[in-house]
Structures are given as C-alpha cells and as structure tokens.
Amino acid sequence: MQPNEIDAIHRSHLRQAARQRCLIVATQLALLLLFIGVWEGLARANAINVLIFSYPSKMWQLFWSLMLDGSLLPHVAMTVGETVVGFLLGTLLGTLLATLIWWSPFLSRVLEPYLVVGNSMPKVALGPVFIVGLGPGLLSVIAMGCAISVIITTIVIYTSFKEVNPNYVKVVQTLGANKRQTFTMVILPATIPTILSTLKVNVGLSWVGVIVGEFLVSQKGLGYLIIYGFQVFNFTLVMVSLAIIAVVATLMYQGVAVLERLLTRQFQ
Amino acid sequence: MNQLLSLPAKIELRHVTHLYVTTSRAFMAVRDINLRVEEGEFICLVGPSGCGKTTLLSLIAGLEKPTAGKILIEGRPVEGTSRQVGYMLQQDFLFNWRTIEENIFLGLDIQGIRNRETEAYALHLLEEMELADVRKAYPSQLSGGMRQRVALVRTLACQPDILLLDEPFSALDYQTKLKLEDLIFSALRRHKKTAVLVTHDLSESIAMGDRVYILARNPGRISSEVVVPAAIREALPFDARNHPGFHELFHQVWKEMEVVSDAAK
C-alpha cells in the first residue's frame, strides 16, 4: 500500500467523522427549533392554555423589554453570585472537613454517624432555621446553597482520600515524609481529579439550594422572579426565568468542566 | 576476623518476631529472625509467598516496629524511617502529576535538602541511567523499564547507604528485566551501597546476590543460607547466569526451596 493511499484513507476517515459531527449538531438544533415551533404554534392555535404555558415569542418580548429597562440583569447577577459563593463555600468547607477527618482516624469514626444523618437530611428543610438564624436575606440563601453540598462533598472527598493507592504513601514515607507532607505531596494532588468532578456536581446542587432559598426569603434573584411571577400569575415571567436559569446553569457547569480539563491534563 | 565481628554490622536483626493484629486474629508474620548484613553486601531473600519477605523489608525500613527483638543499623536501633535507608517497590509509583525531574527531586523536597548541589547529583544519576533526555517528560510518556529506572534514581537521589528492593523487576518483561538487573547491580556497586533484595526469581537472587537466604512460611523464618561463590558474585547478573557454576548453584537453591515448600504442605 502506497503512502498516498494510506493518507487518502485517513482523510476520508476525517471527512466521515466531520460529517457525523455536523449531522449531530444539525439534529440537535432541529429538535430545539421544532420544540419552540410546536410550542408557539399550539399556543397561537389556542390548543394549550396561554395563561399557564405562555409562548416563545411573548417570552422573548418580555425578556427583551426587561433587558432594555435594566431590571433583569441585577436579578441574574444576584442569583449567579449567590450560587458561586455557596458552591465555593460548600466545596471548600467540605474539603476542609474531609482533610480534618482524614487527619484523625479517631475523629472520622466519631463523626461518622453525624455525617450519615447530615447526608440523609434533606437540606432544604433547614430553610426556616437558616432564616431565623441568619436573617431573611442574602446570608440565608448562601447558607442554603452551601449546606446542600457540604456534607456530600465531605463524604466523596474523604472516600477518595482513603482510596489513594497506599503504595504512593509508602513511597513518601520511606523517603521520610511526615503526615503533613504525605497530605500535601500525595493525598491532595492525587485526588484533585475527584475534587474537581465533585465541583461539577456541586454546581448543580448549589443552584437547587439557592433557588429554594430565594423562594423562601429574597427580594431579588431568579428564584424570587419565579415566585413573584407565580403570585401575580405572570407565567411568561416564570418561563423566562426558567429559560435563563437553564442557560446560566449550563454555562457554569461547562466552565467548571473546562477548568477540570485544564487542571487534570497531567493526570491522564 | 574477630575484630571484624566486633564491629557493628550495617544491618543486624536479632531475634526479630513480628505479629499483625486484626480484630479476627493475631497473625505471626516472622519468627525469631537473626540476620547480619555487612557494609557493601548484596543479600537476597527468597521464599514462597507469605513467608514474610516484605515484612522484613518494612521492619528494616522502619515503617513498622517489630513486636519483639531488635533491628540495628550500624549498631543503632531503628526508630522510624531514616534518610539512610532507601526503598524500592515492585512498581515505580511515580507521581504522574509531576515531571520526571520533579519526581526524582521528591525525596529532596521531603527531606528539605533540595539545593543546586543535590539537584545536580540527582540529574547526574538520571544521566547514568541514560534518561537525561526525558527529564521534562511526564511518567505516562515512559515505558515500564524507564519508569522503574526513574524510581531508582528517586531513591538514590537522597543518597541512602542501604537499599531495600522489594521485587523491583517482577512487573517488567524479561528482556527489560535482564538489562535493568545489570544496570542496577553496577549502579549499586559503583555507589558502594548495601542492598537487600526480595524476589521470587531464584536465578535472579543468585545472579545478583552475595548471599541468598531461603525463607519458610507459617510463620516466616530463615530456613537456610547459600553463599554465592566469588566468581559468580562478581560478574554482572547477565554474565553470572552463563557462568559454569551457576546451574549447579541454582539446583542447590531449588532443592532448598523444595524443602521449604514440602514442609508447608
């Protein structure tokens, strides 16, 4: 077989793969457009209740007018801010707690039942407690966004700390490492991929916490807009808020995914 | 001779017994081990699995404390790990988030002795192992034999006098293993290290060691000792295998192993 023949086969394989990708993206777009089109069509034909389900063109109008009068962005910024802070706090506290119980096996055994209870507990049920303790505002919402992810983060990261191959620990021990060095040189770097993938899960969890928190107390934010729209029976506003949440939450998740890829490149 | 014996040995085990205790039982890994390794000697421990070979290495390395008996290095009892003792595992266990260079500096970082001089020494060792051109690479880009060589450099970079080798060749293919045996053998000799090698491979133990201890199991104990004659001892492992006396010696060790295995049945 000639080199140019091999090259031709490779090129045709690449073409095939590119065609496949195009087809997939086109189908994805078509599905989205179909969904929006059917929704719009059904609403205009009065086949669905417009008051409840609204319809795309009306949502777009509302979105645009809210954007122009500048009343939408502060809500989005508020929710995104709360989510980011809640999720960073949750991940950080969870990692710290995991470190603490890795450090002291005694403490880990003492805390085990509390972690199990804490994990089984539906955290949003703590809402009223946060509101009473932290006041009806920003702090309560952030606390909710954090509380919902902190225990599961602790458990996942602690488990991954324990699953680090003991031979890596043996290597540094024979080189004379103390406990702190063992942690910073082996345990932590070896579990960075796990910590980062926990981060991805936590983004989603923090959104849940923050939106529920806003349902309960806030005067601002996308969760507030949903509840407000619900109370004044403006379902177009509810739908617009939902669409924005879908887009922003996805962007955030993708952001963390990119971060994960960048930081774990060496681990492959 | 008398004067020599009165000098403390490089490594000495006196009546060492070690138990592993779990909730279900207390298990005796080794019983009453007496062993003396002189400076610059290369000794091998062979025996069926479960005879406590690795336990002995862990004890000498100070990773574990013997239940009874004494372990002395240059006459001083072992208390925890020490810079004097290097340990090489069955696999390389290089850190794949560090470059080769950073991997071989690991011990220097841990012991807080990383400076221009120690770094230069580590890089010199890397060069000796013919790996100078991969210093910026990551472990995943290297073959198994190369990685094990890097692991050796990582251990030697801290300049231990004693090297404990826990089946370091067992995960390699045969050709790489033979080459690496020669390389490590000559590196250890050149740097005048004292070494204890644990292995399953009888011919490897004869080719590399000055003395071979055959261990029995349940509980682990020394069954016999075979001294390798000077001609085989001094040749490189690859040449030693072709030495006329090698086969006979192999047969002798094989027989000793048979005794041990039969006794266990």
Interface residues (C-beta under 8 A of the other chain):
Chain A: N165 N167 Y168 K170 V171 V172 Q173 T174 L175 G176 A177 Q181 M185 V186 P189 A190 I192 Q266 F267 Q268
Chain B: A61 L63 T81 S82 R83 V85 G86 Y87 L89 Q91 F93 F95 N96 W97 L106 G107 D109 I110 Q111 Y138 S140 R154 T155 C158
